[in-house]
Amino acid sequence: MALAVSAGSLMVCCDLKSFENRLVNHELVQRGLFGSGVVRGRRRGFRKGRLTTSVADNIPRASSATSVEDGSSSDTDTVPTPVVIIDQDSDPDATVVEITFGDRLGALLDTMNALKNLGLNVVKANVFLDASGKHNKFAITKADTGRKVVDPELLEAIRLTILNNLIQYHPESSSQLALGAAFGVEPPKQQVDVDIATHITITDDGPDRSLLYVETADRPGLLVDLVKMVTDISIQVESGEFDTEGLLAKTKFHVSYRGKAIIKPLQMVLANSLRYFLRRPTTEEASF
């Protein structure tokens, strides 16, 4: 199933100041963002630079800090690396989300409630343990359609909602997350060098599609920006996986051009365009 952009998602980006006010007032934003079909490059509603403010402002927060999400932790312990995985491949009917933060996570009931405020249903959930910690895994669908989430704006809102709640209930995680620089009690101790952290590979994934892998420094709005950058050069973005691992984002997208795998010359164009986009300075507000 292809990621899609709907008219509702375009509205999310149009009034940045309005969303800034909503963030200050801690309003819960509910929008119908479901779309279907092929993602196309959007000429209106997007900044020319990095789309950070509009998506970050669309994050519902839990109403109050309770013990619901508390796990076992100690200030003297080594803080584990938070991991949030948004998986579009493993379940044909739902978006699968997996959250890991060592053994510190509780039931995540407040996170699930915050996701419901985005117009989503959590249809099933399970918890499992391995050497990396306690994994909370649950499937999400759109409340109004019962289908998986395909709109990149809403997928990014899901990701930022989870990270925001993680910082709220586990403040020690803010030093391990890019979002912690703006919303956490303790910002990351070191900034990731984007030039060093950025890695892009494109490989064939059968005759009809290719696999695009992007690893780079995380920031709010990154998922939306990547989809827009790819579709602006007429490449279709299909389902994939978006992982947040501490300060890094690791993305796998299935992509195609006119229903076929991407040929080598176009692979080079795509890779170079993404490298330039990810490494360039943020465009100033006054230049729009």
Salt bridges, closest charged atoms under 4 A:
GLU20 OE1 - LYS17 NZ 3.62
ASP89 OD2 - HIS254 NE2 3.07
ASP91 OD2 - LYS124 NZ 3.52
GLU98 OE2 - HIS135 ND1 2.74
ASP130 OD1 - HIS135 NE2 2.80
ASP144 OD1 - LYS142 NZ 3.99
GLU156 OE1 - ARG159 NE 2.76
GLU172 OE2 - ARG104 NH1 3.07
GLU172 OE2 - HIS170 ND1 3.60
GLU186 OE2 - LYS189 NZ 2.69
ASP195 OD1 - ARG279 NE 3.59
ASP205 OD2 - ARG209 NE 2.98
ASP205 OD2 - HIS254 ND1 3.00
ASP208 OD1 - LYS260 NZ 3.79
ASP218 OD1 - ARG159 NH1 2.87
ASP225 OD2 - ARG219 NH1 2.92
ASP232 OD2 - LYS228 NZ 2.64
GLU238 OE1 - ARG209 NH1 3.69
GLU245 OE1 - LYS250 NZ 3.05
GLU285 OE1 - ARG47 NH2 2.75
